[in-house]
């Protein structure tokens, strides 16, 4: 069975059947052990150093090798961004097809992830022989790598017909290296590669941002993954302060992530789980989460409520059929504290103290609502625990080593 999703005909990127289908991949059982998906083709990419290219010859019976490409990225950081590993400067990339794909559930992951059986066997067979090797594991993995290497325009050439493949060539640099052509391109690639939403002001996207807003408020599952895939650059202040380039303009990004205490961790996870799409493109909170998270933001994290938020809360109130609330409810601390606390208590959420010191708590409103909250703010985490959550992996390891060394020296005094 093939799934076709409705698309916006004015969106040139969405015209590809490939993108439409990759948005909703469905796996169905072949037998008690294996699955297959609903896509017409099972494409994969295999990357390895040029000197190891003969390793693939013995695999030709298992894969249909469609075309090979030589990639010479002088900046080795490009390899890390695309493949999560560093290759020698010259690598060979194979576009292959599995004629009889079988998928198995990856039990090592908490989420539902399916891995191509041949990809898994191929990786296990050759990874021990040489380190610099990569193969995509499933359709989502493939389309992410394909877009980074070839770009969105190359989707029209992704065909096993030779006349189209002649025109398929890698980009000089990975997609997004110098920024993004448009908000559509940025959002589409983020949708394919990351679990994320636009928390607020998604109403202006993708076409009316520059006249209405100055930054993008994002919630993602994994901050390091999102920043790497979308090529965000860190600003000098705040753990969530990043920037990107879209339409040749620098766009500030406030990048919130699960576990940063910007909101309750369980609530953050549920916001991502319950997300919906604005204009079939922009991931956003569902109306219920949007309503309460906007109240939370306006009343607990700000001193004043913007006029635009007053308008949106009024519209959301009507959509959610909260007819008992008057139009000025947001200005009444007693009403909003009761409303918000009931929602938090019902869902076992609590008020949190953000790790980002630039996010301030409205102490006046907090004094009103805290007596209504069943779960109190948890105590401040130890400094080493906070660092483990917030710092990049290399720095985390360095901090842990220092801590262990200090503990060892203290014990031997």
C-alpha positions as CSV (number, residue, x, y, z in Angstrom):
1,X,0.0,0.0,0.0
2,X,1.3,3.4,-0.9
3,X,0.5,6.5,1.2
4,X,0.0,9.8,-0.6
5,X,-0.2,13.0,1.5
6,X,-1.9,16.2,0.5
7,X,0.5,18.9,-0.6
8,X,0.7,22.6,-1.3
9,X,1.0,23.0,-5.1
10,X,2.7,26.3,-4.6
11,X,5.5,24.7,-2.7
12,X,8.1,23.6,-5.3
13,X,9.9,21.4,-2.8
14,X,6.8,19.5,-1.9
15,X,6.1,18.5,-5.5
16,X,8.2,15.3,-5.2
17,X,6.4,12.1,-4.6
18,X,9.5,10.9,-2.8
19,X,9.2,13.6,-0.2
20,X,5.5,13.1,0.2
21,X,6.0,9.4,0.9
22,X,9.1,9.8,3.1
23,X,7.0,12.0,5.5
24,X,4.8,9.0,6.4
25,X,6.6,5.7,6.1
26,X,4.6,2.7,7.2
27,X,6.2,-0.7,8.1
28,X,4.2,-3.9,7.7
29,X,5.2,-7.4,8.8
30,X,6.5,-9.8,6.2
31,X,6.7,-12.6,8.8
32,X,7.2,-12.9,12.5
33,X,10.7,-11.5,12.3
34,X,10.9,-9.0,9.4
35,X,9.0,-6.0,8.0
36,X,8.8,-4.1,4.7
37,X,7.8,-0.5,4.0
38,X,5.3,1.1,1.7
39,X,7.8,2.9,-0.6
40,X,8.3,1.9,-4.2
41,X,12.2,1.7,-3.9
42,X,14.6,1.0,-1.1
43,X,17.5,3.2,-1.9
44,X,20.7,3.4,0.2
45,X,24.0,5.3,0.2
46,X,27.3,3.6,1.0
47,X,30.4,5.8,1.7
48,X,34.0,4.6,2.1
49,X,37.5,5.8,1.3
50,X,38.4,5.5,-2.4
51,X,41.1,2.9,-1.7
52,X,38.5,0.5,-0.2
53,X,36.1,0.7,-3.2
54,X,36.7,-2.9,-4.2
55,X,35.2,-4.1,-1.0
56,X,31.8,-3.5,-2.5
57,X,32.3,-5.8,-5.5
58,X,31.6,-8.9,-3.6
59,X,28.3,-7.4,-2.4
60,X,26.9,-6.8,-5.9
61,X,24.7,-9.9,-5.8
62,X,22.9,-8.4,-2.8
63,X,22.6,-4.8,-3.9
64,X,21.8,-3.1,-7.3
65,X,24.7,-0.6,-7.6
66,X,23.1,2.2,-9.5
67,X,25.9,4.8,-9.6
68,X,29.1,5.8,-7.9
69,X,30.4,9.3,-7.1
70,X,33.7,10.7,-5.9
71,X,33.5,13.3,-3.1
72,X,36.4,15.5,-2.3
73,X,35.4,17.7,0.7
74,X,38.5,19.6,1.9
75,X,36.8,20.5,5.2
76,X,36.6,17.3,7.2
77,X,33.9,18.8,9.4
78,X,31.6,18.3,6.4
79,X,32.1,14.5,6.9
80,X,31.1,14.7,10.5
81,X,28.0,16.7,9.8
82,X,26.8,14.3,7.1
83,X,28.1,10.9,8.3
84,X,28.9,11.5,12.0
85,X,32.4,10.2,11.2
86,X,35.6,11.6,9.6
87,X,36.8,10.2,6.3
88,X,40.0,10.8,4.4
89,X,39.5,13.7,2.0
90,X,38.7,11.5,-1.0
91,X,35.8,9.2,-0.6
92,X,33.6,7.2,-2.9
93,X,29.8,7.2,-2.5
94,X,27.6,4.5,-4.0
95,X,23.9,4.9,-4.7
96,X,22.4,1.4,-4.3
97,X,19.0,-0.3,-4.3
98,X,17.9,-3.3,-2.3
99,X,15.7,-5.3,-4.7
100,X,14.2,-7.4,-1.9
101,X,14.3,-5.3,1.3
102,X,13.7,-6.8,4.7
103,X,13.6,-4.6,7.9
104,X,13.9,-5.6,11.5
105,X,13.0,-3.6,14.6
106,X,16.1,-2.1,16.4
107,X,15.7,-3.2,20.0
108,X,18.6,-1.1,21.1
109,X,16.4,2.1,20.7
110,X,13.5,3.1,22.9
111,X,11.7,4.6,19.9
112,X,10.4,2.5,17.0
113,X,13.3,2.4,14.6
114,X,13.6,-0.1,11.7
115,X,16.9,-1.2,10.2
116,X,17.5,-2.8,6.8
117,X,18.7,-6.3,7.3
118,X,21.4,-6.2,4.6
119,X,22.6,-2.7,5.8
120,X,23.0,-4.1,9.3
121,X,24.9,-7.2,8.1
122,X,27.0,-5.2,5.7
123,X,28.0,-2.8,8.5
124,X,28.8,-5.5,10.9
125,X,30.9,-7.3,8.3
126,X,33.1,-4.4,7.2
127,X,33.2,-2.0,10.2
128,X,35.7,-4.2,12.0
129,X,38.0,-4.2,8.9
130,X,38.1,-0.5,8.4
131,X,36.8,2.4,10.4
132,X,35.9,4.9,7.7
133,X,32.7,3.3,6.5
134,X,29.0,4.4,6.4
135,X,25.8,2.9,5.1
136,X,22.3,4.2,5.5
137,X,20.0,2.1,7.6
138,X,16.5,3.0,6.5
139,X,14.6,5.3,4.2
140,X,14.6,8.3,6.5
141,X,18.3,8.0,7.0
142,X,18.8,7.7,3.2
143,X,16.8,10.8,2.3
144,X,18.5,12.9,5.0
145,X,22.0,12.0,3.7
146,X,20.9,12.3,0.1
147,X,19.6,15.8,0.6
148,X,22.8,16.9,2.5
149,X,25.0,15.5,-0.3
150,X,22.9,16.3,-3.5
151,X,20.4,19.0,-2.4
152,X,16.6,19.3,-2.9
153,X,16.8,20.0,-6.6
154,X,18.5,16.6,-7.1
155,X,15.3,14.7,-6.1
156,X,14.0,15.0,-9.7
157,X,17.1,13.0,-10.8
158,X,16.7,10.2,-8.3
159,X,15.6,7.5,-10.7
160,X,17.2,4.3,-11.9
161,X,16.8,5.4,-15.5
162,X,20.3,6.2,-16.9
163,X,19.3,9.4,-18.7
164,X,18.3,11.0,-15.4
165,X,21.2,9.7,-13.4
166,X,23.7,11.3,-15.7
167,X,22.7,14.7,-14.3
168,X,22.9,13.6,-10.6
169,X,26.0,15.2,-9.1
170,X,27.0,16.0,-5.5
171,X,27.0,19.5,-4.2
172,X,30.4,21.2,-3.7
173,X,29.5,21.5,0.0
174,X,26.8,19.9,2.1
175,X,23.3,21.4,2.0
176,X,23.0,24.4,4.4
177,X,26.8,25.0,4.7
178,X,26.3,28.6,3.6
179,X,22.8,28.9,5.0
180,X,19.4,28.1,3.6
181,X,17.7,29.4,0.4
182,X,14.4,29.9,2.2
183,X,12.4,29.1,5.3
184,X,10.7,26.3,3.3
185,X,14.0,24.6,2.7
186,X,15.1,25.0,6.3
187,X,11.8,23.6,7.7
188,X,11.6,20.7,5.2
189,X,15.1,19.5,6.0
190,X,14.4,19.9,9.7
191,X,11.2,17.8,9.3
192,X,13.2,15.0,7.7
193,X,16.2,15.0,10.0
194,X,14.9,16.0,13.4
195,X,12.1,15.7,16.0
196,X,11.2,19.4,16.5
197,X,8.5,22.1,16.5
198,X,8.3,25.9,16.3
199,X,7.0,26.8,19.7
200,X,5.6,30.3,19.0
201,X,5.0,32.7,16.0
202,X,4.8,29.9,13.5
203,X,1.8,31.8,12.1
204,X,4.4,34.0,10.2
205,X,6.1,31.1,8.6
206,X,7.2,30.4,6.0
207,X,6.6,33.6,4.0
208,X,5.9,36.5,6.4
209,X,8.7,36.2,8.9
210,X,10.9,39.2,8.2
211,X,8.1,41.8,8.6
212,X,6.7,40.3,11.8
213,X,9.4,38.5,13.9
214,X,13.1,38.7,14.7
215,X,13.9,35.1,15.9
216,X,12.6,31.5,15.8
217,X,11.6,29.8,19.0
218,X,12.3,26.0,18.6
219,X,11.8,23.0,20.8
220,X,13.7,19.9,19.7
221,X,14.4,16.4,21.2
222,X,18.2,16.6,20.9
223,X,19.9,20.0,20.8
224,X,23.3,18.8,19.5
225,X,21.7,16.8,16.7
226,X,19.4,19.7,15.6
227,X,22.3,22.2,15.7
228,X,24.5,19.9,13.7
229,X,22.0,18.9,11.1
230,X,20.7,22.4,10.5
231,X,24.3,23.9,10.7
232,X,23.4,26.3,13.5
233,X,26.1,28.5,14.9
234,X,26.4,29.2,18.7
235,X,25.9,32.8,19.8
236,X,28.1,34.0,22.7
237,X,25.3,34.1,25.4
238,X,22.9,31.6,26.8
239,X,22.8,27.8,26.4
240,X,19.9,28.1,23.9
241,X,21.2,31.0,21.8
242,X,22.0,30.0,18.2
243,X,21.8,31.5,14.8
244,X,21.4,30.5,11.2
245,X,21.4,32.1,7.8
246,X,18.2,32.1,5.7
247,X,17.7,34.1,2.5
248,X,21.1,35.6,3.2
249,X,20.0,37.1,6.5
250,X,21.2,36.1,10.0
251,X,18.3,34.7,11.9
252,X,18.6,34.2,15.7
253,X,17.3,30.9,17.0
254,X,16.3,30.1,20.6
255,X,16.8,26.4,20.7
256,X,15.0,24.7,23.6
257,X,15.4,21.0,24.1
258,X,14.0,18.2,26.3
259,X,15.5,18.3,29.7
260,X,16.6,22.0,29.7
261,X,13.9,22.8,32.2
262,X,12.4,25.5,29.9
263,X,9.2,23.6,30.5
264,X,8.5,20.4,32.5
265,X,10.4,17.6,30.8
266,X,7.3,15.3,30.4
267,X,5.4,18.3,29.0
268,X,8.2,18.9,26.5
269,X,8.1,15.3,25.4
270,X,4.3,15.3,25.0
271,X,4.4,18.6,23.0
272,X,6.6,16.9,20.5
273,X,4.5,13.8,20.5
274,X,1.2,15.7,20.0
275,X,2.5,18.2,17.3
276,X,0.5,19.1,14.3
277,X,1.5,20.9,11.1
278,X,0.7,24.4,10.0
279,X,0.1,24.7,6.3
280,X,1.1,21.0,6.0
281,X,4.7,22.2,6.6
282,X,5.5,23.8,9.9
283,X,5.5,21.6,13.0
284,X,3.7,23.3,15.9
285,X,2.1,22.5,19.2
286,X,-1.5,21.2,19.1
287,X,-4.0,23.8,20.1
288,X,-4.3,22.6,23.7
289,X,-0.5,22.6,24.3
290,X,-0.1,25.9,22.4
291,X,-2.8,27.5,24.6
292,X,-1.3,26.5,27.9
293,X,2.4,26.9,26.9
294,X,1.6,30.4,25.7
295,X,-0.1,31.2,29.0
296,X,3.0,29.7,30.8
297,X,5.3,31.8,28.7
298,X,3.4,35.0,29.0
299,X,2.7,34.8,32.7
300,X,5.6,32.9,34.2
301,X,8.5,33.9,31.9
302,X,7.5,37.5,31.0
303,X,6.4,40.5,33.0
304,X,3.9,41.8,30.3
305,X,1.8,40.0,27.7
306,X,2.3,41.1,24.1
307,X,-0.7,42.3,22.2
308,X,-0.2,39.6,19.5
309,X,-0.3,36.9,22.3
310,X,-3.5,38.4,23.6
311,X,-5.1,38.0,20.2
312,X,-3.9,34.4,19.8
313,X,-5.0,33.3,23.3
314,X,-8.4,34.8,22.6
315,X,-8.7,32.8,19.3
316,X,-7.4,29.6,21.0
317,X,-9.9,30.0,23.8
318,X,-12.7,30.0,21.3
319,X,-11.3,27.1,19.3
320,X,-11.1,25.0,22.5
321,X,-14.6,26.1,23.4
322,X,-13.6,27.6,26.7
323,X,-16.8,29.7,26.8
324,X,-16.6,30.3,30.5
325,X,-13.5,32.5,30.1
326,X,-14.1,36.2,29.4
327,X,-12.1,37.9,26.7
328,X,-9.7,39.6,29.2
329,X,-8.9,36.5,31.2
330,X,-5.2,36.6,30.5
331,X,-4.9,39.9,32.4
332,X,-6.3,38.4,35.5
333,X,-3.6,36.6,37.5
334,X,-6.2,34.8,39.7
335,X,-7.9,33.3,36.7
336,X,-4.8,32.3,34.8
337,X,-3.0,30.9,37.8
338,X,-6.1,28.6,38.5
339,X,-6.4,27.7,34.8
340,X,-2.7,26.9,34.4
341,X,-2.3,25.0,37.7
342,X,-5.3,22.8,36.9
343,X,-3.8,21.8,33.6
344,X,-0.3,21.2,35.1
345,X,-1.7,19.2,38.0
346,X,-4.0,17.1,35.8
347,X,-1.1,16.1,33.6
348,X,1.5,15.7,36.4
349,X,3.6,18.6,35.1
350,X,5.2,21.2,37.3
351,X,6.8,24.6,37.1
352,X,10.5,24.4,36.3
353,X,13.5,26.7,36.7
354,X,15.2,26.9,33.3
355,X,18.9,26.1,33.0
356,X,19.1,29.2,30.6
357,X,19.8,32.0,33.0
358,X,18.4,34.5,30.5
359,X,14.9,33.1,31.1
360,X,13.6,34.9,34.1
361,X,10.7,33.7,36.4
362,X,8.0,36.3,37.0
363,X,8.2,36.2,40.8
364,X,4.9,38.0,41.3
365,X,2.9,35.5,39.4
366,X,4.9,32.5,40.7
367,X,3.9,33.5,44.3
368,X,0.3,33.2,43.3
369,X,0.5,29.9,41.4
370,X,3.0,28.0,43.5
371,X,0.4,27.2,46.3
372,X,-1.9,25.7,43.6
373,X,0.8,23.3,42.1
374,X,0.8,19.8,43.5
375,X,4.4,19.1,42.3
376,X,6.9,21.6,43.6
377,X,10.0,22.8,41.7
378,X,12.6,20.1,42.1
379,X,15.8,21.1,43.9
380,X,18.6,22.6,41.9
381,X,20.7,19.8,40.3
382,X,24.4,19.4,41.3
383,X,26.8,21.4,39.1
384,X,28.3,18.2,37.6
385,X,24.9,16.8,36.7
386,X,23.9,20.1,35.1
387,X,27.1,20.1,33.0
388,X,26.5,16.6,31.9
389,X,23.1,17.6,30.5
390,X,24.2,20.8,28.8
391,X,27.7,20.4,27.5
392,X,28.8,18.7,24.3
393,X,30.0,15.1,24.7
394,X,33.8,15.8,24.5
395,X,33.5,18.4,27.3
396,X,31.2,16.1,29.3
397,X,33.9,13.4,29.3
398,X,36.6,15.9,30.2
399,X,34.5,17.2,33.2
400,X,33.9,13.6,34.4
401,X,37.6,12.8,34.3
402,X,38.4,15.9,36.3
403,X,35.7,15.0,38.9
404,X,37.0,11.5,39.2
405,X,40.6,12.7,39.6
406,X,39.6,15.2,42.3
407,X,37.7,12.4,44.1
408,X,40.7,10.1,43.9
409,X,43.1,12.7,45.2
410,X,40.8,13.5,48.1
411,X,40.4,9.9,49.1
412,X,44.2,9.5,49.2
413,X,44.8,12.4,51.5
